[in-house]
Amino acid sequence: MQPGTVQPLDVDEPTSIGPYRLVGRLGSGGMGRVYLGRSAGGRTVAVKVVHPHFARDEEFRARFRREVAAARRVGGDWTAPVLDADPTAAVPWVATGYVAGPSLARAVAGPDGPVPLPAHTVRTLGAGLAEALVRVHGLRLVHRDVKPSNVLLALDGPRLIDFGIARATDGTSTLTSTGVSIGSPGYMAPEQILGGDVTVAADVFSLGAVLAFAASGASPFPGDSSASLLYRVVHEEPELSGVTGELREVVAACLAKDPGDRPDAAELVRRLAPEGTAPLVAAGWLPTALVAEVSRVAVGLLDLDAVPHREPPEPPAPPEPAAGPTGPVPFTSSSVGGPGTTLPGGGRVGPPPPFPPVAVAPASTSAALAEAPIDTAQPGRISVEASAERTADVRGRGRRVSCTIALVVAGALAAVTVGSAFVFDLFGGGDADDRSPGSSDAKQLAVPERYLGTWEGEGYALSDTLPMGTFTVTVRQAATGATVGTFRQVDPIDGVCENVLVLRSADEKRLVATGRPLESNPYQCTTEAHEVRLVPTAEGLRYESDNTRAGNPQAQLRKVS
């Protein structure tokens, strides 16, 4: 989660975390946001801040402490070192060394299509990552999320980053928890997908998939939906037509279905770089185009403090506080409290809004960064302010400190994604046929009482063989042809897909609707309309769908509200 392009901070984002002054945003993922920061001594760092809803989970905090401690131990030449952390802060964070270079995912994604890396670059990449895994595995850890976006390409060699879901193999920690990522589709080992025992061999499988991607520009398990993609990882052989020579043999060995048939990380180092990775890097390992891009990123860091800031419109003047000190309220690990915390000036902190996923822009020069306007409206977010209290921060920006209701209409990169919650009806939208009951042309409401409410359960596809994550269905009263509710899926790797449901028919035996995926869904969500059926059972409702691209998912739902 450390792409090479830096985005300006939005007006409601922190300006400091712990002892670090923030100068831009690097990206966002399922676990939190990553910012570019500077220490008091001028060192550039990447600061990862976990999502607020994780901060309120004590089990997550305990796991976060263990994982930070594990990442501190890793060190090594081919990882980004952990420099500082505060797992006990109101919003936990960790700071690592910043790597001035693009991720492998972005380096291969050319403007006119994928650009595979040269063979010597891929060999050096594999050797460096294998050396990093030797260190990780030697500490009885499993990284569990080796993928192109977690590999950075610097002039002085590759870096494996983001140990946010690294797991100890000694039984002292677990990662089975709602909302915690377990890997990435296309790069997860078969045993990860099937919920089996995940050992160091899973990292080797992921490394093989990463090298195939680097050498060919495509995943070795292509698929137009996550259901088909994950099915191929488990049941089909990899596509390696773009990988040649000895490297093909190495990759094929890594991608063996049986964990016992894969080489260990140390053997990979011996096969790829018998003399070690350092000599290969010293001889020049990146192609010319990437050397130029990495150089631009490094130079751009020098100009970040000069990025102009566009002031947001002046908010209405807040009411005078009854009593208490006034002044800036910087967002730091020591000053941010939980919901209900009283702030200077008499304001109170409401539940923190969720961080929406951030689309990372293409690489740009420092000049382009300096000229880029700051868009204070986050894509995919609709915010309804319950109040308008604000204070000014040290840079004079208006900062929201009151309770805000934020409805995020955006998804993270999803694996098996089907679709879910919609918000048109909150603002009186929806289908044209959805008239209010009191209007002259209102249709007859058609939904029996037993379907109304919010229902939740675990979904499965491909004849109940593939876990799909948590399904949430909300049903309200509606007329035939109108919006009857929403569907939301949070898949096993924390991706989100959303559908709006349009009523076709309903009786005591079955409710039938058309599921229409949102245009704002991530690319791995299916896009076609499909039939959804809700069938009453003794436990609640049975969810059924003819969404073939998602593997015809089903779920047993229980009422939650």
C-alpha positions in Angstrom: 0.0 0.0 0.0 2.7 2.4 -0.9 2.3 3.6 -4.5 4.7 6.0 -6.1 2.2 8.8 -6.6 1.4 11.2 -3.8 -2.1 12.8 -3.5 -2.8 16.1 -1.7 -4.5 15.8 1.7 -8.2 16.4 1.8 -9.5 19.1 4.2 -10.8 16.4 6.7 -7.6 14.4 6.8 -4.9 14.7 9.5 -1.9 17.0 9.2 0.2 15.1 11.7 0.3 11.6 13.2 2.4 11.0 16.3 5.7 12.9 15.7 5.3 12.9 11.9 4.1 15.8 9.8 2.0 14.6 6.9 2.6 16.0 3.4 0.4 13.8 1.2 -1.6 10.6 0.9 -0.1 7.5 -0.7 -3.1 5.2 -0.9 -5.8 3.2 0.9 -6.6 -0.4 1.4 -8.8 -2.8 3.4 -6.9 -2.2 6.6 -6.3 1.6 6.5 -4.8 4.6 4.8 -1.1 5.3 4.1 0.3 8.8 4.2 3.6 10.3 3.3 5.2 11.9 6.3 8.3 13.7 7.6 10.0 13.4 10.9 11.3 16.3 12.8 14.8 15.5 11.5 13.5 15.5 7.9 13.3 11.8 7.2 10.6 10.7 4.8 8.4 7.9 6.0 5.2 6.1 5.1 2.6 6.2 7.9 -0.1 3.6 7.9 -3.2 4.5 9.9 -5.8 1.7 10.5 -9.5 2.3 9.7 -11.4 3.7 12.7 -13.7 0.7 13.0 -10.7 -1.5 13.6 -9.5 0.8 16.2 -12.6 0.1 18.3 -12.0 -3.6 18.2 -9.8 -4.8 21.1 -9.1 -8.1 19.4 -7.8 -6.2 16.4 -5.6 -4.0 18.6 -4.0 -7.0 20.2 -3.3 -8.5 16.8 -2.0 -5.2 15.5 0.5 -5.0 18.4 1.7 -8.5 17.6 2.1 -7.8 13.9 3.9 -4.6 14.5 6.3 -6.4 16.8 6.8 -9.1 14.1 7.4 -6.6 11.3 10.0 -4.8 13.5 11.9 -8.1 13.7 11.9 -8.7 10.0 14.3 -5.9 8.9 16.5 -7.1 6.1 17.7 -5.5 2.8 14.6 -6.2 0.8 11.8 -4.9 3.1 10.8 -1.5 4.2 11.9 -1.2 7.9 9.4 -0.4 10.7 10.7 2.9 12.3 7.9 3.8 14.8 4.4 2.7 15.8 1.8 3.4 18.4 -0.7 0.4 18.6 -2.2 1.9 21.7 -3.2 5.3 20.1 -6.9 6.2 19.7 -6.3 5.4 16.0 -3.3 2.9 15.8 -0.6 3.7 13.3 2.8 2.4 12.2 5.6 4.2 10.3 8.0 2.5 7.9 10.8 3.7 5.7 9.5 5.3 2.5 10.6 3.7 -0.8 10.8 6.1 -3.7 9.6 3.8 -6.4 6.4 2.5 -8.1 4.7 -0.7 -7.1 5.2 -3.7 -9.5 1.5 -3.5 -10.3 1.8 0.1 -11.6 5.2 -0.5 -13.3 3.8 -3.2 -15.5 0.6 -1.4 -16.3 1.6 0.7 -19.3 -0.5 3.5 -20.9 -1.2 1.3 -23.9 -1.4 -2.0 -22.1 0.8 -4.2 -19.9 4.6 -3.9 -20.3 6.4 -7.1 -19.1 9.7 -6.6 -17.4 13.0 -7.8 -18.9 14.2 -11.3 -17.9 17.2 -10.0 -15.9 14.9 -7.6 -14.0 12.4 -10.4 -13.1 15.3 -12.7 -12.0 16.6 -10.0 -9.7 13.1 -9.2 -8.5 12.6 -12.9 -7.6 15.9 -13.2 -5.9 15.3 -10.2 -3.7 11.8 -11.1 -2.7 13.0 -14.7 -2.0 15.7 -13.3 0.3 13.1 -11.2 2.1 11.0 -14.3 2.6 13.9 -16.3 3.9 14.2 -13.6 6.6 10.4 -13.6 7.2 10.1 -17.4 7.4 13.2 -17.7 9.6 11.2 -15.7 12.2 8.4 -18.2 12.0 6.2 -15.7 10.2 4.0 -16.0 7.0 3.5 -12.8 5.0 0.2 -14.0 3.5 -0.2 -11.2 1.0 2.6 -11.2 -1.5 1.2 -9.5 -4.6 2.3 -6.9 -7.2 0.9 -3.9 -5.2 3.0 -5.0 -2.2 6.2 -5.1 -4.1 8.1 -1.8 -4.7 10.8 -1.2 -7.3 13.6 1.1 -6.1 16.9 1.9 -7.7 18.7 -0.1 -5.0 16.5 -3.1 -5.3 13.0 -4.5 -4.8 11.1 -4.1 -1.5 8.4 -6.4 0.0 6.1 -4.3 2.1 2.9 -4.4 4.2 3.1 -7.0 6.9 -0.4 -6.0 8.0 -1.7 -9.6 7.9 1.6 -11.4 8.6 0.9 -14.4 10.8 3.0 -16.1 13.4 3.3 -19.8 12.8 3.9 -20.8 16.4 0.2 -20.7 17.3 0.4 -17.5 19.3 -1.7 -15.4 17.0 -4.7 -15.8 14.7 -6.2 -13.8 11.9 -9.6 -15.3 11.6 -11.7 -12.2 12.3 -14.6 -10.4 10.5 -13.3 -7.7 8.2 -9.6 -8.7 8.2 -8.0 -9.4 4.8 -6.6 -12.9 4.2 -5.0 -12.4 0.8 -5.6 -11.2 -2.7 -7.4 -13.1 -5.5 -5.0 -14.5 -8.2 -2.1 -14.5 -5.8 -3.5 -16.6 -2.9 -2.4 -20.2 -2.6 -5.1 -22.8 -3.1 -5.0 -23.7 0.6 -5.6 -20.1 1.5 -8.7 -20.0 -0.7 -10.0 -23.2 0.8 -9.4 -22.2 4.3 -6.7 -24.8 4.9 -3.5 -24.6 6.9 -1.5 -21.7 5.6 2.3 -22.2 5.9 5.4 -20.6 4.4 4.6 -22.5 1.2 1.7 -20.2 0.6 4.1 -17.2 0.3 6.2 -19.2 -2.2 3.0 -19.8 -4.3 2.2 -16.1 -4.2 5.8 -15.2 -5.2 5.5 -17.5 -8.2 2.4 -15.7 -9.3 4.0 -12.3 -8.8 7.0 -13.4 -11.0 4.7 -14.7 -13.7 2.9 -11.3 -13.7 6.2 -9.4 -13.9 7.5 -11.5 -16.8 4.3 -11.7 -18.9 2.2 -8.7 -17.8 -0.7 -10.9 -16.8 -1.8 -13.0 -13.8 -1.1 -16.7 -14.4 -4.8 -17.3 -13.4 -6.8 -14.9 -15.5 -10.5 -14.5 -15.0 -13.3 -12.1 -15.8 -14.8 -12.5 -12.4 -13.4 -13.3 -9.0 -15.4 -16.5 -8.7 -13.9 -17.9 -11.9 -10.4 -16.6 -11.0 -10.4 -18.3 -7.6 -11.8 -21.5 -9.1 -8.9 -21.6 -11.6 -6.3 -21.1 -8.8 -7.7 -24.1 -7.0 -8.5 -26.4 -9.9 -6.6 -25.4 -13.1 -3.0 -25.1 -14.2 -1.4 -21.7 -14.5 -1.1 -19.8 -17.8 2.6 -19.3 -18.3 2.9 -18.7 -22.1 4.6 -15.4 -21.4 7.3 -16.8 -19.1 10.3 -18.5 -20.8 13.5 -20.2 -20.1 14.7 -21.2 -16.6 12.5 -18.7 -15.1 9.5 -20.6 -16.3 10.7 -23.7 -14.5 11.1 -21.8 -11.3 7.6 -20.2 -11.5 6.0 -23.5 -12.4 7.6 -25.1 -9.3 6.3 -22.3 -7.1 2.8 -22.7 -8.4 2.4 -26.4 -7.6 -1.0 -27.1 -6.1 0.4 -29.3 -3.3 2.4 -27.1 -0.8 4.8 -30.0 -0.3 5.8 -29.8 -4.0 7.0 -26.2 -3.8 10.6 -25.1 -3.2 11.3 -23.1 -0.1 12.5 -19.5 -0.3 16.2 -20.4 0.3 16.2 -22.8 -2.7 14.7 -20.0 -4.9 17.6 -17.7 -3.9 20.1 -20.4 -4.9 18.4 -21.0 -8.3 17.9 -17.3 -9.1 21.0 -15.7 -7.7 23.7 -18.1 -6.5 25.9 -15.2 -5.5 23.1 -13.3 -3.8 20.8 -10.5 -5.0 23.1 -7.5 -4.2 25.5 -8.1 -7.2 22.6 -8.2 -9.6 21.2 -5.0 -8.2 24.6 -3.3 -8.3 25.0 -4.1 -12.0 21.8 -2.2 -12.8 18.5 -4.1 -12.6 15.8 -1.8 -13.7 15.0 -0.9 -17.4 15.7 2.6 -18.5 12.1 3.8 -18.4 11.7 2.7 -14.8 15.0 4.3 -13.8 13.7 7.6 -15.2 10.3 7.3 -13.4 11.9 6.4 -10.0 14.2 9.4 -10.4 11.2 11.7 -11.1 9.5 10.4 -7.9 12.6 11.0 -5.8 13.0 14.5 -7.2 9.2 15.2 -6.6 9.6 14.5 -2.9 11.7 17.6 -2.6 8.9 19.8 -3.9 6.0 18.4 -1.8 6.1 21.1 0.8 5.6 23.6 -1.9 2.3 22.1 -3.2 -0.2 24.9 -3.2 -3.4 24.5 -1.1 -6.7 25.6 -2.3 -8.9 26.8 0.5 -12.3 25.3 0.8 -15.4 27.6 0.9 -15.8 29.3 4.2 -18.3 27.3 6.4 -21.0 29.0 8.4 -19.7 30.5 11.6 -20.1 28.1 14.5 -22.0 29.1 17.7 -19.8 30.5 20.4 -18.7 27.8 22.9 -20.0 28.2 26.4 -16.6 27.7 27.9 -13.3 26.1 27.3 -10.0 26.8 25.4 -9.9 27.6 21.7 -7.4 27.0 19.0 -6.2 24.4 16.5 -7.1 20.8 17.1 -4.4 18.8 15.3 -5.1 15.1 14.6 -2.4 13.2 16.5 -2.2 9.9 18.3 -2.4 11.6 21.7 -5.2 14.1 21.0 -7.8 12.1 19.1 -10.4 10.5 21.3 -13.2 8.1 20.6 -16.9 8.9 20.1 -18.1 11.4 22.7 -14.7 12.9 23.4 -14.9 16.6 24.2 -12.6 18.8 22.1 -11.2 22.3 22.8 -13.9 24.8 22.1 -16.7 22.5 23.3 -17.1 20.3 20.2 -17.6 16.6 20.5 -16.2 13.8 18.3 -18.9 11.6 16.7 -18.2 8.2 15.2 -15.4 8.6 12.7 -16.5 8.2 9.1 -15.0 5.3 7.2 -12.1 5.8 4.8 -13.2 5.2 1.3 -10.9 3.4 -1.2 -8.6 5.8 -3.1 -8.0 5.5 -6.8 -4.2 6.1 -7.2 -3.4 8.4 -10.1 -0.7 7.6 -12.7 2.8 8.7 -12.0 3.5 12.4 -12.4 6.5 14.7 -12.3 7.0 17.1 -9.4 5.8 19.9 -11.6 2.5 18.1 -12.2 2.1 17.5 -8.5 2.7 21.1 -7.8 0.0 22.2 -10.3 -2.6 19.6 -9.4 -5.7 21.2 -7.8 -6.9 19.7 -4.6 -10.3 18.1 -4.9 -11.9 18.4 -1.5 -14.8 16.2 -2.5 -13.8 12.5 -2.1 -15.0 10.4 -5.0 -17.8 8.0 -4.1 -18.8 9.7 -0.9 -22.0 11.4 0.0 -21.7 13.3 3.4 -24.7 14.6 5.3 -23.5 16.9 8.1 -25.5 16.7 11.3 -23.9 19.9 12.5 -21.3 22.4 11.2 -18.9 23.0 14.0 -15.4 23.6 12.8 -12.1 24.8 14.0 -9.0 25.9 12.1 -5.9 23.8 12.0 -2.3 25.1 12.0 -2.4 25.6 8.2 -5.7 27.6 8.4 -7.8 24.9 6.9 -11.4 24.3 8.1 -11.5 20.9 9.8 -14.7 19.1 10.6 -14.9 18.1 14.3 -18.7 17.5 14.6 -20.7 14.4 14.1 -20.9 13.6 10.3 -23.0 11.0 8.7 -20.9 9.6 5.8 -22.4 7.3 3.2 -19.7 5.8 1.1 -20.8 4.6 -2.3 -17.6 2.9 -3.4 -15.9 -0.5 -3.1 -12.4 -1.7 -2.4 -10.8 -3.9 -4.9 -12.9 -7.0 -4.5 -12.5 -10.7 -5.0 -15.7 -12.6 -5.4 -17.8 -9.5 -5.8 -21.6 -9.5 -6.4 -23.0 -6.1 -5.4 -24.7 -4.3 -2.6 -26.1 -1.3 -0.7 -27.5 1.7 -2.5 -28.6 5.2 -1.3 -30.9 6.6 -3.9 -33.9 6.2 -1.8 -32.3 8.2 1.1 -32.6 11.2 -1.1 -36.0 10.4 -2.7 -34.5 8.7 -5.8 -35.0 5.2 -7.1 -36.9 3.9 -10.0 -39.3 6.1 -11.9 -42.2 3.8 -11.0 -41.5 4.1 -7.2 -44.3 6.6 -6.3 -45.1 7.5 -2.7 -48.3 5.7 -1.4 -50.0 9.0 -1.0 -49.6 10.1 -4.6 -52.5 9.9 -7.1 -50.7 7.3 -9.2 -49.2 5.2 -6.4 -48.9 1.5 -7.0 -50.1 -1.2 -4.6 -47.4 -2.1 -2.1 -46.6 -5.7 -2.6 -44.1 -7.0 0.0 -45.3 -9.3 2.8 -44.2 -8.3 6.4 -42.1 -11.4 6.8 -39.4 -10.0 4.3 -39.0 -6.6 5.8 -35.8 -5.7 7.6 -32.1 -6.3 7.4 -30.8 -9.9 6.9 -27.2 -11.2 7.0 -25.4 -14.5 6.4 -22.3 -16.1 4.9 -22.5 -16.6 1.1 -21.2 -19.4 -1.1 -20.9 -19.9 -4.8 -20.1 -22.7 -7.3 -22.5 -25.2 -5.6 -21.5 -24.1 -2.1 -17.8 -24.8 -2.7 -16.4 -21.3 -2.8 -16.7 -18.9 0.2 -18.1 -15.5 -0.9 -18.0 -13.6 2.4 -20.8 -11.8 4.2 -24.1 -11.0 2.4 -26.3 -8.3 3.8 -29.8 -7.8 2.3 -32.1 -5.0 3.3 -35.8 -5.1 2.3 -38.4 -2.4 2.6 -42.0 -2.0 1.5 -42.3 -1.2 -2.2 -44.6 -1.6 -5.2 -43.8 -4.0 -8.1 -41.2 -2.4 -10.4 -39.9 -0.1 -7.6 -36.7 -0.3 -5.6 -37.4 -2.8 -2.8 -34.0 -2.9 -1.1 -30.3 -3.4 -1.4 -27.7 -6.1 -1.4 -24.2 -5.8 0.0 -21.3 -8.3 -0.1 -18.1 -8.0 1.8 -15.9 -10.8 0.4 -13.2 -12.8 2.2 -10.6 -10.3 1.4 -12.6 -7.2 2.5 -13.7 -6.2 -1.0 -17.2 -4.7 -1.4 -19.8 -5.0 -4.1 -23.3 -3.5 -4.1 -26.6 -4.0 -5.9 -29.9 -2.2 -5.8 -32.9 -4.6 -5.8 -36.0 -3.9 -8.0 -39.1 -5.8 -7.1 -40.6 -8.2 -9.7 -43.0 -10.2 -7.5 -43.6 -11.2 -3.9 -45.9 -13.5 -2.0 -45.6 -15.6 1.2 -43.5 -18.2 -0.6 -41.0 -16.1 -2.5 -39.8 -12.6 -3.2 -38.2 -12.2 -6.7 -36.2 -9.1 -7.6 -33.7 -7.9 -10.2 -30.3 -7.2 -8.9 -28.7 -4.2 -10.6 -25.0 -3.6 -9.8 -23.9 -0.1 -9.0 -21.7 1.7 -11.6 -19.4 2.7 -8.7 -18.5 -1.0 -7.9 -14.9 -2.0 -8.4 -13.9 -3.7 -11.6 -14.1 -7.2 -10.2 -17.7 -7.0 -9.4 -20.1 -8.4 -12.0 -21.9 -5.8 -14.1 -24.9 -7.6 -15.5 -28.5 -7.5 -14.0 -29.5 -10.8 -12.6 -32.4 -12.5 -10.8 -32.4 -12.6 -6.9 -34.8 -14.7 -4.9 -35.5 -14.6 -1.2 -37.2 -17.7 0.1 -38.5 -17.9 3.7 -37.0 -20.7 5.8 -37.2 -21.8 9.5 -33.9 -19.9 10.1 -34.9 -16.7 8.2 -34.5 -16.2 4.4 -32.6 -18.2 1.8 -30.8 -15.9 -0.7 -30.5 -17.4 -4.2 -29.2 -15.8 -7.5 -28.8 -16.7 -11.1 -25.7 -14.5 -11.3 -23.7 -17.0 -13.3 -20.6 -14.8 -13.6 -20.4 -14.8 -9.8 -20.9 -18.6 -9.6 -24.7 -18.4 -8.7 -24.2 -17.4 -5.1 -26.5 -18.5 -2.3 -26.7 -17.8 1.4 -28.8 -18.6 4.5 -29.7 -15.2 6.0 -30.8 -14.4 9.5 -32.6 -11.2 10.6 -30.3 -8.6 12.3 -32.7 -5.6 12.4 
